[in-house]
Each structure stands twice: as C-alpha cells, then as structure tokens.
C-alpha cells in the first residue's frame, strides 16, 4: 500500500512537472511576440515625412491625388509626397515595425495600433511658426508636440501610466524639419519679410536657437533617442533649379544657407548631448547624402538627378505634381520625384546611410548601432 502510494505520488509529480513545462512553453509562445516587438516609432516634421495628416486639413499642401503613390503597394495616393514610400516608412521597416505608424489625425489610429507609434508630421511646416503661412491650416511644430502629449494620454488609458512611460522612453523618434524655413520663408519671393529683417547668418542662428528650444521641449515629453535630420541640398532640387539656377547648377545662395545651417545644427545637437550627459540626439547629415547622388547619379543607378519625374516647366520644377503633369515612365531612374521631394529609391539610399553610414553621415552613431546598443539595455 505504501509502495502504491509512493508510485502514485511519483506519477502525480511527473504529471505536474510536465504540465508546468507545457504551460511555460505555452507562455513563451504567446509572450515572445510582445517581448520581441519593435520599439514604438514617432515622426515629427514636414512633407519629407508626412504620411497623410494633411489629408485631414484644409490646406493646399496635399499629396492625396494621382500620381502620388503610383508605386506604393496600393498604387494609390496616401498623402505621402513620394511615388511610393518616404523616409519615415523605410526607417520603420529597418527597425522591424509591423507597419509604419499611422498619421495621428487618421481615424484608424486607435486601440493596439497606438502602440506602434504615430506620425505627427505635416507638409509645409517649419521650425518657425511663420513658415508656411501660405499653406493655411497645417500642424505647426507646437501643435505636433501638443498632439504627442494627447497621444500619451490616450495610451495611458490603454496600458497604464508606467507602461506608457516605458514605451516612450524606449521609442525611436525621427524629426525632419528646417528646409521650409528657407525655401518657404526666407527665400519665398524676391524679398521676404524675414530676409528684410535679418541677414542670412543671423537668421540661421535664430532658427537654430528656436530649434534648440523645440528639441528640448520634445525631450521633456519622454523620448530618449531622437534622430534629427539636417536639410538636404536645398539649392539643387528641381524647384529651385527652375527658378534660381544659372547654367544648370545649384542655387549658390540657397546652398550657402544649408552650408551655414547644417554644421550649426550638428554642433547644437552635440551641445545638448553634452549637457544631458548621454547621446539622446543623433545627427543625420542629409545634405551630404543628397549631394552624393546629385553629383554622381550613375553611381547610385540614376540617370537623372536634376529633373523631377513628375512636374512641368524647366526641370519639371514648376508647380505641383498632378495628373496633367509630365510623368516619367521609370521612377527608379530619377533622384527626385517632384519639385522638392526625393523618389522612393532616393529615400532608400538616404535611409541606408542613416542605418549604416560612417561618422561623415551620422553622428555620434548610425541607426544600426543605436539598435544594437539599445537591445542590450
């Protein structure tokens, strides 16, 4: 009898252990996707990264009709100023997101999709609030930050305060803004209010000082990895070539603005990191990334780095890209999609440099290094 009880007890113990092992494995199966989920991704800025917020606004700065999106998976315009994906979309792929974060104004951004992140960018905006006034109703940078605060309150209702704080701190932020402060403000027309008010060097310093305040306000909202892009080669885009080029070259004056602005931006970011005692702000030298394929297009598979794929007038750089515009048959051969925005292929080249580029392009580290470092903490 004692032996039978011992045998029964041993059998029962083995069964219990097997059940526990099974439950542990089952838990691993169900928990693993959450543990390995991509970090949340938040996007701020202008038309280079807007993925549809302006569709919900009364503004002329829109990309919601053909042929925008012609090469996207749906072949439909989504609000992205691209023939397909933009820089933010491609970065979201690089960090393993299941889908790009939705525009914050999209009615589909709710429930668990909030945990992927959100895109607050709005075409036409600048660092300064008077930039882009001609576009009427756009999400200026203070509004984008206010929406980020609102987003956090919505997520707190979903997963609680502590988990929301963790989600924000472990997120990646991309902010792409500044170009419009030159092309759609200082250089807007032959004599803009800002150009009459300040000479270019003083204007650049003012923009940098305002950006510093903006970035610190963003930092105070919780994110600890913020990727900040400099301006591209503003004087070399088809829109500027059409109006300011001499002998087919880039606009020297607008290129001068970028040459003043981008190094000061980089130094400002280094100063903020030193003050904070950690590498929060990552500087992306988009100006050099653009110049690489503008100066040597064939090395990157382009046949044209001056004429936009979609547009009209000199360099296809006049006016908007519409269904009436000239449209190139092979977008992969063009560095520029429209008068001011890169093609999807060019955006992929830019993101590749962000991901694995040297210190010439990314400071103090590139995106792949960030991902590797943060995966160990």
Helices and strands as residue ranges (DSSP letters): H 2-35, E 41-45, G 53-56, H 87-94, G 111-116, E 117-119, G 133-135, H 141-159, H 161-169, E 172-176, H 180-181, I 182-186, H 193-197, H 200-220, E 226-229, G 234-236, H 238-244, H 252-276, E 281-284, H 286-295, G 297-300, E 310-311, G 314-316, E 326-327, G 331-333, H 344-356, E 362-363, H 367-374
